[in-house]
Amino acid sequence: MRCYGLRVTAGDWTFLTNHAHVLLCIARDPEIRLRDIAVRVGITERAAQKIVHDLADDSYVEVARVGRRNHYRLLPGGRFRHPLEAQHEVADLLALFVPEDDGQWSST
């Protein structure tokens, strides 16, 4: 599988989950299409759709239909789900990978 020009093989692993990768794609581009998320993350379009649904159900992102496209709005005040990270907000992760001054998301 290729992701951002890198070769990722089945035996490789990463520190971030696909849910985190999808969230970062949305943070960088709130108008992104599901098919583009899938390509960037290296998953199927159906898997991307399920992850976006998970993120919306748990109030990490809001999805609004605008014409024929979806528009996403991050809710960065949500906390991580695992007890080891529960003291951190999603905004902490976003701040590491997507500069807030890009105007794509806001911690307020």
C-alpha positions in Angstrom: 0.0 0.0 0.0 1.2 3.5 -0.7 0.4 6.5 1.5 2.0 9.9 0.8 4.6 8.3 -1.3 5.7 5.9 1.4 5.7 2.2 1.1 3.8 0.5 3.9 3.8 -3.3 4.0 1.5 -5.7 5.9 4.1 -6.3 8.6 4.6 -2.6 9.3 2.8 -0.7 12.1 2.3 2.9 13.0 1.7 4.7 16.2 -1.6 6.3 15.0 -4.7 4.3 14.2 -6.8 4.7 11.1 -9.3 6.7 13.1 -6.5 9.2 14.0 -5.4 9.3 10.3 -8.9 10.1 9.2 -9.3 12.8 11.8 -6.1 14.4 10.6 -7.2 14.3 7.0 -10.4 16.1 8.0 -8.5 18.6 10.1 -6.3 19.5 7.0 -9.2 19.7 4.6 -12.8 19.9 6.0 -14.2 19.6 2.4 -12.3 16.3 1.7 -14.1 13.5 -0.1 -14.3 10.1 1.4 -12.5 8.6 -1.6 -9.6 11.0 -1.0 -9.5 10.1 2.7 -9.4 6.4 1.8 -6.5 6.9 -0.6 -4.5 9.1 1.8 -5.0 6.7 4.7 -4.6 3.5 2.6 -8.0 2.0 3.4 -11.1 1.3 1.5 -13.8 4.0 0.9 -16.2 1.9 2.9 -13.7 1.8 5.9 -13.3 5.5 5.6 -17.1 6.0 5.7 -17.3 3.8 8.8 -14.6 5.7 10.6 -16.2 9.0 9.8 -19.4 7.6 11.1 -17.7 6.5 14.3 -16.1 9.9 14.8 -19.4 11.6 14.3 -21.3 9.3 16.6 -18.8 9.9 19.4 -18.8 13.7 18.8 -15.3 14.2 17.5 -16.6 15.6 14.2 -19.8 17.0 12.8 -20.9 16.1 9.2 -23.1 18.5 7.2 -24.3 17.9 3.7 -23.6 20.9 1.5 -25.0 20.3 -2.0 -23.6 17.0 -3.1 -20.6 17.1 -0.8 -20.0 16.7 2.9 -18.5 19.4 5.0 -16.8 18.4 8.3 -16.3 20.4 11.4 -14.0 19.1 14.1 -15.0 19.1 17.7 -11.4 19.1 19.2 -12.6 19.3 22.9 -13.4 15.6 22.9 -11.2 13.5 25.1 -9.3 10.3 24.1 -11.1 7.1 24.8 -8.4 5.0 26.3 -7.8 5.5 30.0 -4.1 6.1 29.5 -4.8 9.2 27.3 -8.2 10.2 28.7 -6.7 13.4 30.3 -5.9 14.7 26.8 -8.2 16.4 24.3 -8.1 15.6 20.6 -6.9 19.2 20.2 -3.6 18.0 21.7 -3.2 15.5 18.8 -4.3 18.0 16.2 -1.8 20.6 17.5 1.1 18.1 16.9 0.2 17.5 13.2 -2.0 20.3 11.9 -1.1 23.9 12.9 -4.1 25.7 14.3 -3.2 28.8 12.4 -3.9 27.1 9.1 -7.6 28.0 9.9 -8.8 24.4 9.4 -9.7 23.8 13.0 -9.9 25.6 16.3 -9.5 24.4 19.9 -12.2 27.0 21.0 
